[in-house]
Structure formats: C-alpha cells, structure tokens
Amino acid sequence: MTFDPREQGLDEEEVQQRIDEAIEENDVVLFMKGTAMMPQCGYSKRALGLISQYRDDVATVDTLQNLDAFREALETHSGWDTIPQTFVDGEFIGGSDILAELDERGELAEKLGAEPVETDGGDATDPTDAPF
C-alpha cells in the first residue's frame, strides 16, 4: 500500500468538527503537517519544538488528512490559511515564525500559560548561588 497525497482521509465536515473539538478540548493545540513523532515539514517541527520547551501537554492535529479542507476551516478561526497554527485556550497565537518571535522576546512561556523557565546560571546577588 502506497501513500497518495491526493487521497483525502477526511471530508470538510469532519475536518471542521476535528478543529472545533481540538480547540475546545485542549489548552494548547498545534495544527501541523505530520505528527508529533514525525513532523512532515520544517515549520511544523520548529513550532512543535518551541512549544515543547514550555509545555509537554500540547495536542497535535495532523492536517495532511485533508490539507485543503484544514487550511480553509482554520482560516475561519484565525484569518490565516498557513500551517502550522497554534491555539492556546481557544485563542489563535500564530505559526512557527510568531512562536519564534515570542520566544526571542521571552514572551512565549507566558503565552502558552507555562511557568517561566529558570536558568541555571545563578543570581549573583543570592549568596546561596555563590561558588565555593
């Protein structure tokens, strides 16, 4: 059995239902090309990697089951037709480039509702972190 990318696994109604349920039922959901175990594009892999720095409970939805229908249905939620797309608590956050910008500014953890990541560099004003 071979994979035919033109063969669509879900119809438009199933796609819309899957999107609605994923956004409603998950704190963080990433609509991506491929799966968490096997991303099928660099942007999806990048987005998953950025989110995974702060959350280990991200839900993923493989849009390759009917890419055109997913693009169209996601556009009604976000105004964007590109994939990947990230939603947090039902709010559209962005794709991999937006996630990267948020991460560079130190805002991604907060957007994802995650605890700030502590660095292991230590605080020079805290005597318990002073080297001995």
C-alpha positions, 0 to 999 in steps of 0.5 A: 500500500502506497501513500497518495497525497491526493487521497483525502482521509477526511471530508470538510465536515469532519475536518471542521468538527476535528478543529472545533473539538481540538480547540475546545478540548485542549489548552494548547493545540498545534495544527501541523503537517505530520505528527508529533513523532514525525513532523512532515515539514520544517515549520511544523517541527520548529513550532512543535519544538518551541512549544515543547520547551514550555509545555509537554501537554500540547495536542497535535492535529495532523492536517495532511488528512485533508490539507485543503479542507484544514487550511480553509476551516482554520482560516475561519478561526484565525484569518490565516490559511498557513500551517502550522497554527497554534491555539492556546485556550481557544485563542489563535497565537500564530505559526512557527515564525510568531512562536519564534518571535515570542520566544526571542522576546521571552514572551512565549512561556507566558503565552502558552500559560507555562511557568517561566523557565529558570536558568541555571546560571545563578543570581549573583546577588543570592549568596546561596548561588555563590561558588565555593 
